[in-house]
Amino acid sequence: MIVFRGDPADREPRLPTVQQRMHQALRELSPGYFAAVMATGIISIELAAHDFPVLSRIMLVVAIGAFVALLALNVWRFVAHRHELLHDFTHPLRGFGFYTFVAAIDVVAVRIALTQHVVATVLLSISIVLWLTRGYLIPWTTRLGAGEHPIAAAANGTWFIWAVGAQSISVAAAVLTPFGAGQWLPLIAVGAWCLGLFLYLVDGVFVVMRLLSYPFTARDLTPPYWVAMGAAAITALAGSKVATLPPGPFADLVRPAIRPAALFAWVIASWLLPALVAMGWWRHVTHRVPLRYDANMWSIVFPLGMYGMACTSIARADRLPYLGTLGTLWVWISLGAWLLTALAGIRHLARDVLLR
């Protein structure tokens, strides 16, 4: 958008003001931006698991701050740009990004559960209600938003966040089980894990149909496709947590099947990792698609952090020391990716919104 001022004869262009650029950024705010909270939260959990308490607390504070800021921005967007927000809610390419809000709550709840069990339980309860309502509503609204076009033509990596949301509930419920009363938390942990596995398979079918049945270019290979790996990793993490639940009717019933299923999910995540790196090379080097910051970049950081946490959790649950070594190494890989993405985001905010 360029505004012209002064004499029409010279028509000198004038760039939009800071206020106009901020409103434009708010209007176009991605519903998947809560992936930044997910990425920050999972790295905080990783650091805590590897005995870096100070760094872990710093990342937790950043995650909570980002969550509050994004929540306020989304409320503001609903008030000021309600049409655009509702359009995103019904758009097959953007609607599933709203599940990042649910997963962000659960990731923060898991980290808080290390010290504040009551607060974490309240957050888990909120996320369950939100996931259930959105779990039925978003697939329906996005289907209506597709119009006459086949819904599979719009399938993309953001669809896997549907499964991530379910598995994040499973992880939070499993972590809180030792501090809760009754069998509700184990039931939620087991049920959410089973449902998340089912949704991962369903999402995988639609995304594969999209890749095989419709034209696909390098520009279509956006960062959210990394969520396919992150969804497999969180399935492995949730499975390892469910497999180590205290003895009980629900956990004992599924424990023999969940251990191999969790390892299977980890293998899928490991297999996808080099494939996604190769696809990134094909996109940015072979086809020279510019590498620019946008909200989708956090969809790479969260899967990296989740993969490292899955390695650590499976290693401790099944006594696999070599996976533990990989998990320790992966802490610094995911933290490095977080720092690069955060710096790119700050630069984007300063250069393109505040100072341009």
C-alpha positions, 0 to 999 in steps of 0.5 A: 500500500502506497499513499500519494500526497501533494501535487498530482504532477509530481505524485511522490509516493509516501509509505504508510505510517507506523499506525497503518502498518500495525493495523495491517499486521494485525489484520493479517495476523496468522491464527497459527502464531501460537506456535511460537509459544509452543516452540518456546514452551517445549524448549523450556521443558527440554532445558528443565529435563536436562538440568538447566533450571535458569534457562528453563525459567527464562524460556517459561517467562518468555512463553507466558509473555508471548502467550499473553501478548498473542491472546491480547492481539487476537482479542484486538483483531476480533474487535477491529477486524472480525471479518478477517478472523472469521474468514481464517476460521473457515479457510481450509489453509488457515483454519487448522492454525487455531489449534495452536492455541490449544497446544500452546496452553498444554505445553505451558501447563506441562512446564508449569506442572513441575511446580504448580500442579493446580494451575496446570490442571486448570490450564488442562481443563481449559484446553480440553474444552477448547479442543473439543469445541474446535475439534468438531467446529473447525473441520466443519467450517473449513469444509464449508469454506472450501466451497465446490473445491475438493477439500483434499486440494487444500490439505497442508501441514497445518492439518497435523496440528489437529493431532498435535492438540490431542497429543498435547492434552495426553501429555499434560494429563499423563504428567499431572496423573501422579498429582491428581485424584481418581482415574479421570486423568489416566482416562484422558491421557489414554483416550487423547493419545488414541484419538491423536494417533487416529487423527495423525493417520487421517491427516496423513492420508489427506496430505498425501492425497494433496501431494499426489493428486494436485499440482505442487510447486516449491512455493507450496512447500511451506514450513508447516509441513514440518508439523508432520514430523512434530506430530509424530514426535509428540505422539511418541512423547505422549506414548512414552508418558502414558506407558509409564503411568502408575498402575491402573485399569486404563494404563494397564490395558493399553501399556503393552501396545503403546510402548511399540507404538510410541517407538514406531511414531519416533521412527516416523519422525526420524524418517521425516526429518532428513526428508524435510531438510532435503525439501527445504534445500529443494525449495530455497536453493534449487528453486530459489524461493526467498527465505523470509521470516513469517509466522510459519517459521515457528512451525519448524522450531516446535517440531525440532524441540518436540523431537528432542524431548521425544528422544529424551522421554523414550530413552528414560522410559525404555532405557535406551541411552543412545537416544538420551545422548541424541536428546541432549544434543538436540536441546542445543539444536532446537535452542539455536533454531529458536534464537535464529527465528526469534532474532528474525522475528524481532528484525521483521517487527523493527524493519517492516512494521516500526521503522520502514 
